[in-house]
Amino acid sequence: MINALIDGLGWPLFISFIGLIGVFFVILHALYIRVRYQQAIDRAVMGSQYFDMGVFFAFNKLLMYGHYCLFPKRAKRAGVHEIFENLPRVQRLNLIVFWGFFIVCCFLFFGGALLDYCLK
């Protein structure tokens, strides 16, 4: 079945298709993090100036928070290193997995499409 899919799409578009499927899983994971953890993290980062501007803005903040968990020097420059250093391990892991999986899936999606374009 997979061979038929690869033969039908070609392997560059198959890679792009895998990336697209991954993006859907990233969106589902982001919704899980948003419902489960994000409000508490936002209140710790923003303090009394907490506001919610919707799902798209929340996804951007999740990417930024994952970046802060991965790169402590950047978090120190933003003044939030202590907050992200003291997050529970499960929350940190969810943010890091979200960030990494998003980057990999985007690379697969756009890389496969670009490779298909270049090979034609």
C-alpha positions as a printed Julia matrix, in Angstrom:
120×3 Matrix{Float64}:
  0.0    0.0     0.0
  2.78   2.42    0.87
  4.63   1.48   -2.31
  1.5    2.31   -4.32
  1.27   5.66   -2.57
  4.94   6.41   -3.23
  4.57   5.36   -6.88
  1.47   7.51   -7.28
  2.87  10.64   -5.65
  6.56  10.22   -6.26
  8.93  10.1    -3.32
  9.39  13.9    -2.91
  5.64  14.45   -2.6
  5.38  11.4    -0.36
  7.88  13.08    2.01
  5.79  16.24    1.82
  2.66  14.2     2.55
  4.32  12.7     5.66
  5.17  16.25    6.78
  1.57  17.33    6.25
  0.27  14.46    8.34
  2.79  15.43   11.01
  1.54  19.03   10.98
 -1.95  17.78   11.84
 -0.5   15.89   14.81
  1.41  19.04   15.83
 -1.84  21.0    15.79
 -3.53  18.37   17.96
 -0.6   18.42   20.38
 -0.73  22.21   20.51
 -4.42  22.1    21.35
 -3.67  19.63   24.14
 -0.95  21.87   25.57
 -3.19  24.92   25.24
 -6.02  23.3    27.17
 -3.84  21.59   29.75
 -0.88  23.88   30.54
 -0.73  27.14   28.64
 -2.82  29.38   30.86
 -0.68  28.61   33.92
  2.54  29.19   31.96
  1.18  32.44   30.47
  0.21  33.76   33.9
  3.7   32.97   35.21
  5.36  34.73   32.26
  3.02  37.72   31.87
  1.91  38.17   35.46
 -1.08  40.46   35.9
 -1.0   41.47   32.23
 -2.29  38.06   31.06
 -4.46  38.14   27.96
 -5.65  35.55   25.48
 -5.75  36.53   21.81
 -6.88  33.24   20.31
 -5.49  29.97   19.07
 -3.09  31.26   16.39
 -1.35  33.64   18.77
 -1.28  30.9    21.41
  0.51  28.54   18.98
  3.16  31.2    18.4
  3.63  31.57   22.14
  3.99  27.8    22.49
  6.77  27.83   19.91
  8.45  30.67   21.78
  8.11  28.84   25.1
  9.6   25.67   23.6
 12.47  27.78   22.28
 13.05  29.17   25.78
 13.13  25.63   27.21
 15.7   24.52   24.64
 17.91  27.61   24.69
 18.43  28.98   28.22
 20.63  31.86   27.04
 17.72  33.21   25.02
 15.43  32.84   28.01
 17.93  34.76   30.17
 17.98  37.62   27.66
 14.17  37.72   27.76
 14.19  37.59   31.57
 12.14  34.4    31.83
 14.86  31.84   32.51
 13.78  31.22   36.11
 10.18  30.6    35.06
 11.07  28.01   32.44
 13.79  26.45   34.57
 11.25  25.81   37.32
  8.5   24.39   35.1
  7.51  20.81   35.87
  9.34  18.27   33.75
  6.18  17.16   31.92
  5.38  20.7    30.82
  8.95  21.33   29.66
  8.96  18.05   27.75
  5.66  18.86   26.05
  6.94  22.27   24.96
 10.22  20.84   23.65
  8.49  18.01   21.77
  6.02  20.48   20.27
  8.83  22.79   19.11
 10.98  20.01   17.67
  8.13  18.16   15.99
  6.88  21.41   14.41
 10.31  22.18   12.94
 10.78  18.63   11.6
  7.3   18.46   10.05
  7.66  21.86    8.38
 11.05  20.82    7.02
  9.56  17.61    5.6
  6.52  19.37    4.14
  8.32  22.26    2.47
 11.46  20.28    1.68
  9.54  17.56   -0.14
  7.53  20.1    -2.11
 10.65  22.07   -3.02
 12.47  18.89   -4.01
  9.56  17.86   -6.21
  9.6   21.29   -7.85
 13.37  21.16   -8.44
 13.31  17.65   -9.9
 10.66  18.47  -12.52
